[in-house]
Amino acid sequence: MKIKVAVLTSGGDAPGMNAAIRSVIRAGLMYNFEMYAIYEGFRGIYEDKIVKANRSTVSEILMRGGTILKTARFPEFRQEEVLMKAADQLKKHKITHLVVIGGDGTYRGAYALSRYGIKVIGIPATIDNDVMGTEQTIGFDTALNTITEAVDKLRDTSSSHHRCSIIEVMGNRCGDLALYAGTACGVDLIISPEHRPTESEIIETLKNINLTHARHALVIVSEKQFDDLGAFKDKIVLETGFDTKVEVLGRIQRGGSPTAADRVLAARFGIHAIELIANNVDNGRLSSTPINETARSLNPNLTELINVIDKLK
């Protein structure tokens, strides 16, 4: 039977997704698989946006951010009748395997689809780095470098104004971006789900920094750590004397050309996904995790990095 493999991207975009798409399709073609591209994620399966792919489909995309296959939120994919129709669409095209590229939400969708007889392989791609079963996801390194560059620039203006800059980064329920960026930039405070000083500890630390006549203070905080970050900023101004500004980096963290590290990681993941289909082998370097387990948990273990941060205080 001819092996037919489709690939899609879902959820939030991440730099390196295009590199992963390229790797999956070109590796599949090398194995003489029939390759398909699905546009707009799981919605694209349901709406039959399934197109046969060849080498030219993925030409000149390695260095591009975002995803050429597009992505779309599709909450209806939780409904049984929608899942059944999606599975039927894949079966209509006689697609034997589906490769999904995305984060934890993508894996939950993939697992749901697998219950309808579709063989699914997930490639972890999210700037949040919050997929169970992998040390690093595609897009994390690029986002981390984007944050580091932004923080370095904010350091210049903060020191010029004797200012405390509170820099909010993405991460949802995972603090990897905050923890790694804060460590890389040598900031004064990191606030994340895994490393959460109390408000009184934060105020006390900033008071002491100001009393030592430091030129500035830098604080990196994961999103969703405060109900009202602006109100907490006002409290810092009142109790520490620091001129304080909140800088929300937002979706700029998702954009940009992927770093070399993310391109290489995407290439390795894509090839490994195709090798799993072809040979069902594990080469000892990359490994696979049952998709139901990836949908069950979120944050990787950050104990070692938190210990490093504590030692660098």
Secondary structure, DSSP 8 states (H G I E B T S, - for coil): ---EEEEEE-SS--TTHHHHHHHHHHHHHHTT-EEEEESSHHHHHHTT-EEE--GGGGTT-TT--S-TT-----GGGGSHHHHHHHHHHHHHTT--EEEEEE-HHHHHHHHHHHTTT-EEEEEEB-TT---TT-S--BTHHHHHHHHHHHHHHHHHHHHHHTEEEEEEE--TT--HHHHHHHHHHT-SEEE-SSS---HHHHHHHHHHHHHTT-S-EEEEEETTS-S-HHHHHHHHHHHH--EEEEEE-GGGGG-S---HHHHHHHHHHHHHHHHHHHH----SSS----HHHHTT------HHHHHHHHHT-
